[in-house]
Amino acid sequence: MPEPVEGGQRYVPGLDGLRALAVLAVVAYHVDFGWAQGGLLGVGIFFTLSGYLITDLLLAHQAATGRLQLVSFWHRRARRLLPALFVMLALVAGWVALLQRAQLPALRGAMAAAAGYVSNWWFIAQNSSYFARFGPPSPLGHLWSLAVEEQFYLIWPFVVRKLSMRSLTRLILGYYVFDLMLRLAYLIFAPHADTAYKLWFNASTLLSGASGPVQSVT
């Protein structure tokens, strides 16, 4: 999630509220509530809002100080997120060791990937389908979305600092074209392969959100 606002930065509570509703919609889908058949749309909504909020924060900070302090930005993120992540991984490992020992061999690689925020790459390498219903689901399967988001937060601030607003606009438009071509290719040649969806298609929703603050500056 984006950083809390600092001095001089604006906070829009309504957007955080929408993100919370998007998360609840995804949770409702996964617990099989009949009224939440479209709950997975919450993933795209959450990513779009996250892309908007983090880009707005970065541009506001850059306008106020004249330069983005990337190391400080990444350090704050690590300080906020890593303790909670490690606690969650420890709890999951303990629960699986006690109650679901059959999942332990598969869990080791997933835990290492989760700790490095590369779960999406791990599940893609394992050819793991997000929508598959054969066998018990991985207790860490949901972390692919956090990995996509954190990889975006690692790369995007560097891009924002290096490129002009005009270049950022061109980059986003170019990615839209690439994303459209990728979607068409998968629809034609691999219509049932959903693993790449985790990496590419949700990256486009993050950039969709990022385009709002960029366009407001250009």
C-alpha positions in Angstrom: 0.0 0.0 0.0 1.2 3.6 -0.6 3.0 5.4 2.2 1.1 7.6 4.7 1.1 11.2 3.7 3.8 13.5 4.8 3.8 17.2 5.3 2.4 19.1 2.3 0.9 16.0 0.7 -2.8 15.5 0.3 -4.7 12.5 1.5 -7.9 11.3 -0.2 -9.7 9.0 2.3 -12.3 8.1 -0.2 -9.8 6.4 -2.4 -8.4 4.3 0.4 -12.0 3.4 1.2 -12.5 2.2 -2.3 -9.4 0.1 -2.1 -10.7 -1.5 1.1 -14.0 -2.4 -0.6 -12.0 -3.9 -3.5 -10.1 -6.1 -1.1 -13.3 -7.2 0.6 -14.8 -8.1 -2.8 -11.8 -10.4 -3.6 -12.1 -12.0 -0.1 -15.8 -12.6 -0.7 -15.1 -14.2 -4.0 -12.6 -16.6 -2.5 -14.9 -17.7 0.3 -17.5 -18.5 -2.4 -20.2 -16.1 -1.5 -22.8 -16.4 -4.2 -23.3 -12.7 -4.6 -19.6 -12.1 -5.2 -19.1 -13.9 -8.5 -17.4 -10.8 -9.9 -15.3 -10.2 -6.8 -12.0 -10.7 -8.7 -12.7 -7.3 -10.4 -11.5 -5.9 -7.1 -7.9 -6.9 -8.0 -7.9 -4.5 -10.9 -9.7 -1.8 -9.0 -7.2 -2.1 -6.1 -4.2 -2.0 -8.5 -5.6 1.0 -10.4 -6.1 3.0 -7.3 -2.7 2.0 -5.9 -1.0 3.1 -9.1 -2.8 6.4 -8.9 -2.0 7.0 -5.2 1.7 6.1 -5.3 2.3 8.2 -8.5 0.5 11.2 -7.0 2.6 10.8 -3.9 5.8 10.6 -5.9 5.0 13.6 -8.1 4.0 15.7 -5.1 7.2 14.9 -3.3 9.3 15.6 -6.4 7.5 19.0 -6.9 8.0 19.9 -3.2 11.7 18.9 -2.8 12.9 18.9 -6.4 14.2 15.4 -6.2 13.0 11.9 -5.2 15.0 10.3 -2.5 14.6 6.7 -3.7 16.7 5.0 -1.0 14.6 6.7 1.7 11.4 5.8 -0.1 12.3 2.1 -0.4 13.6 2.0 3.2 10.3 3.3 4.5 8.4 0.7 2.5 10.6 -2.1 3.8 10.2 -0.9 7.4 6.4 -0.9 7.0 5.9 -4.1 5.1 8.6 -6.6 5.9 7.8 -7.1 9.6 4.2 -7.9 8.9 5.1 -10.1 6.0 7.6 -12.2 8.1 5.0 -12.5 10.9 2.5 -13.8 8.4 4.9 -16.2 6.8 5.9 -17.6 10.3 2.2 -18.1 11.2 1.5 -19.8 7.9 4.6 -22.1 8.3 3.5 -23.0 11.8 -0.1 -23.7 10.7 1.0 -25.9 7.8 3.6 -27.8 9.9 1.0 -28.6 12.5 -2.1 -29.2 10.4 -1.2 -29.5 6.7 2.2 -31.3 6.7 1.5 -32.7 3.2 1.9 -29.1 1.8 5.3 -28.5 3.4 7.5 -29.5 0.4 5.7 -27.2 -1.9 5.6 -24.4 0.7 9.3 -24.0 1.0 9.8 -22.5 -2.5 6.7 -20.4 -2.1 7.9 -18.9 1.2 11.3 -18.0 -0.3 9.5 -16.3 -3.2 7.1 -14.5 -0.9 10.0 -13.2 1.3 11.6 -11.7 -1.9 8.4 -10.4 -3.3 8.7 -12.6 -6.4 5.7 -14.9 -5.8 4.2 -14.0 -9.2 7.4 -15.2 -11.0 7.5 -18.3 -8.8 3.9 -19.4 -9.6 4.5 -18.7 -13.3 7.6 -20.8 -13.2 5.6 -23.6 -11.5 2.9 -23.2 -14.2 0.4 -22.7 -11.3 -3.1 -21.6 -12.4 -4.7 -18.9 -10.2 -8.1 -20.3 -11.1 -7.3 -24.0 -10.8 -9.4 -26.0 -8.4 -7.6 -29.3 -8.4 -5.9 -30.1 -5.1 -5.5 -27.9 -2.1 -4.8 -24.3 -2.8 -1.5 -22.9 -1.7 -1.8 -20.9 1.5 0.5 -18.3 -0.1 -1.1 -18.2 -3.5 -2.6 -14.8 -2.8 0.8 -13.2 -2.5 1.3 -13.0 -6.3 -0.7 -9.7 -6.2 1.5 -8.3 -3.5 4.6 -9.3 -5.5 3.3 -7.5 -8.6 2.6 -4.4 -6.6 5.9 -4.3 -4.8 7.9 -4.8 -8.0 6.0 -1.9 -9.4 6.9 0.2 -6.3 10.5 -0.8 -6.8 10.8 0.2 -10.4 8.3 3.0 -10.9 9.8 5.6 -8.6 13.1 5.2 -10.4 11.3 5.7 -13.8 9.4 8.7 -12.4 12.7 10.3 -11.3 14.5 9.7 -14.6 11.9 10.6 -17.2 10.1 13.8 -18.0 6.3 13.9 -17.8 6.1 13.8 -21.6 8.3 10.7 -21.7 6.3 9.1 -18.9 3.1 9.7 -21.0 4.7 8.0 -24.0 5.9 5.1 -21.9 2.4 4.5 -20.5 0.9 4.7 -24.0 3.5 2.4 -25.3 2.8 -0.1 -22.6 -0.9 0.0 -23.3 -0.1 -1.0 -26.9 2.1 -3.8 -25.7 -0.5 -5.0 -23.3 -3.2 -5.1 -25.9 -0.9 -7.1 -28.2 -0.1 -9.5 -25.4 -3.8 -10.0 -24.5 -4.7 -10.7 -28.2 -1.8 -13.1 -28.5 -2.9 -15.1 -25.4 -6.5 -15.1 -26.6 -5.5 -16.5 -29.9 -2.6 -18.9 -29.0 -3.1 -19.7 -25.3 -6.7 -18.8 -24.3 -6.5 -21.0 -21.2 -3.1 -19.9 -19.9 -3.8 -17.5 -17.0 -0.4 -17.5 -15.4 0.9 -14.6 -17.4 -2.2 -12.7 -16.4 -0.6 -12.4 -12.9 2.4 -10.5 -14.2 1.4 -8.5 -17.2 -2.3 -7.7 -17.1 -2.3 -6.3 -13.6 0.9 -4.3 -14.3 -1.3 -2.5 -16.9 -3.9 -1.6 -14.3 -1.2 -0.1 -12.1 -0.1 2.0 -15.0 -3.7 3.0 -15.7 -3.9 4.5 -12.3 -0.5 6.1 -12.6 -1.5 7.8 -15.8 -4.0 10.1 -13.9 -1.4 12.1 -11.9 1.0 12.1 -14.9 -1.6 13.7 -17.2 -2.5 16.2 -14.5 1.1 17.5 -14.6 1.7 17.5 -18.3 
